[in-house]
Structures are given as C-alpha cells and as structure tokens.
Amino acid sequence: MKKEKRVHLLAAFVILSVLVILILFQQEDMLLAGKYSWVRENLNEEDGYRDNQVSEGVLMYAIEQEVQGEELAELITYSFFYENSYKESLVNGEVIEELENDDCIDYIQENCQDAYESMLASNEAIWADVEYFPVPKSSSDEDMTVCFENSWKFERTFGGRRYHEGCDIMADENQRGIYPVISMCDGVVEKKGWLTKGGYRIGIRGNSGAYFYYAHLESYADIEEGDHVKAGQLLGYMGDSGYGDEGTTGKFDVHLHVGIYIKTKNNEELSVNPYPVLKYLENRKLTMDFSLK
C-alpha cells in the first residue's frame, strides 16, 4: 500500500509540475501577445510610419556605417518594430548590438508575418534604391548651396487648405535654371509635364517600387516618359514654376519639391515624408560644374 501511495504521489507531482509549466508558458505567451498588441498589418499606412520611417539614432548609424540598399531597408524595419515595442529610441552606437541580442524581431516575424512583410516591402521601396542627393554641389562656385528643413505637413493654401506632402530644398542663390536636379535612384520616367500645383515636374518609378516626384522645375533634360534613368542622371533644372496655368513662375522662391509615394494594400499612391531620405543622402552628393558666372 505504501508503495502504491508513493506511486500515486509521484504521478500527482508530475502532473502538477506539467500543469505549472503549461500555465507559465501560457502566461508568457499572453504577456508577449500583449506586448505586441500594437502590431497591425497596415502600420505602413499610419501617420506614425509615414511621418518618420526611421529614428535619428538609427539614421545616424546608417550614415556613419554607410549602410545601403536592402540591408538599410532591413535595418529600418527591424528598428521600427524594436523601438515601438520598447517605447524607446535606439542610439547609433547601440543599434546592431541591441537588435541582434533581442527576440523582438523573431517573435514579430513568426507571429505578425503580414505586418512585418508589408513594412519591409515599404522600406525596400523607399530606401533600397536611393543613392544620391537630388541637387549636386558645384565644383566651381562654393556659394551655390542649398538648404532644407522638415517641411512635411506644413500648411499650404493654394488650391484650398492642405498639408505639404513633401520636402522643399531651397536654392541659396534665388535664380531659376541654374541648379541641376538629378535622379536619386535608378528607375523609369513615369510622368513628365505641367501640374497646376507642381509646375514642371517629373516622376521616376524606382526599381523597388516607390515613386519619386520632383516639382517646380525650370526646364527638363533630354528625357521622356518611358526612359530608363540611372541614379545621378540629370533630370532638369531647379525653378519656381507652378501655382497657375502652364508657364506660371515667380509665385515663390526657387526650390525643388521632393515627394515620395508608395503603394500599400489599401492605397495605390500614399505619400511618406522624404525628409529622412534627404538627411541620409545629404553627404552623398555628386559634383557638377554650375554657377551664376
């Protein structure tokens, strides 16, 4: 009898241990599910992503380490999920070490696959192709510089109240037809011609899918719709065209409006903030010979 009692006690202990382990695992799963409850498939359509795809620390790391192409898109995707999961920004020295030593991305890839894949696809469309800042520096006149700030969503009133779906690069020398505009990426010329708000504009479809929009040009290079272009190829010259019928100029200072648009599950053309891309490319300028002289 004593032996049978010990067997029963042992069996009960084993069963109890298994139940405790199952409860602990279930609790862990519940905690993880709660931690990542913010993850949704269409995060790439929400303002938090569209306003700023990459934090300053990650951007600085990518610039300093010269991370490019698909590796850059992957880094931005990883860091987006990491930072939103932990509610803290990565600083550049910690980026790779923190991401490599955490199971956050593994969990999201396994349990939130649609969200991860759609975010990665958007980041590849935006970031995998970009190579050069759209306005070169002058080899002959150091005063031919440009400047820009984060003008995304600034208010605009021409044609009705709206917000600015892009970023403006201002010419420090306010002269139309002088500053060259080049393609930031390889792609195909999808649109060319006049828009009431954008003036003379050109749109390039990057190889990875994003649409890169250059507006308010003074003139075009020898280029037509359907042409394949290379990163760094001349598209035209910066101007002040737009805000009226074709040929209208002088409604604002000479500048280049840069827009970036992506295709998502629910949108054929969705604008995203170009400012982080321009900051990334700011030290990746080609040199060309142009001046006022």
Secondary structure as GFF3:
##gff-version 3
##sequence-region A 1 293
A	DSSP	alpha_helix	2	35	.	.	.	ID=ss1
A	DSSP	three_ten_helix	43	45	.	.	.	ID=ss2
A	DSSP	alpha_helix	47	51	.	.	.	ID=ss3
A	DSSP	alpha_helix	56	64	.	.	.	ID=ss4
A	DSSP	alpha_helix	69	86	.	.	.	ID=ss5
A	DSSP	three_ten_helix	92	94	.	.	.	ID=ss6
A	DSSP	alpha_helix	95	100	.	.	.	ID=ss7
A	DSSP	alpha_helix	104	111	.	.	.	ID=ss8
A	DSSP	alpha_helix	113	127	.	.	.	ID=ss9
A	DSSP	beta_strand	137	138	.	.	.	ID=ss10
A	DSSP	beta_strand	146	148	.	.	.	ID=ss11
A	DSSP	beta_strand	155	156	.	.	.	ID=ss12
A	DSSP	beta_strand	162	163	.	.	.	ID=ss13
A	DSSP	beta_strand	167	171	.	.	.	ID=ss14
A	DSSP	beta_strand	180	182	.	.	.	ID=ss15
A	DSSP	beta_strand	187	195	.	.	.	ID=ss16
A	DSSP	beta_strand	199	206	.	.	.	ID=ss17
A	DSSP	beta_strand	211	220	.	.	.	ID=ss18
A	DSSP	beta_strand	228	229	.	.	.	ID=ss19
A	DSSP	beta_strand	234	238	.	.	.	ID=ss20
A	DSSP	beta_strand	255	262	.	.	.	ID=ss21
A	DSSP	beta_strand	270	272	.	.	.	ID=ss22
A	DSSP	alpha_helix	275	281	.	.	.	ID=ss23
A	DSSP	beta_strand	287	288	.	.	.	ID=ss24
###
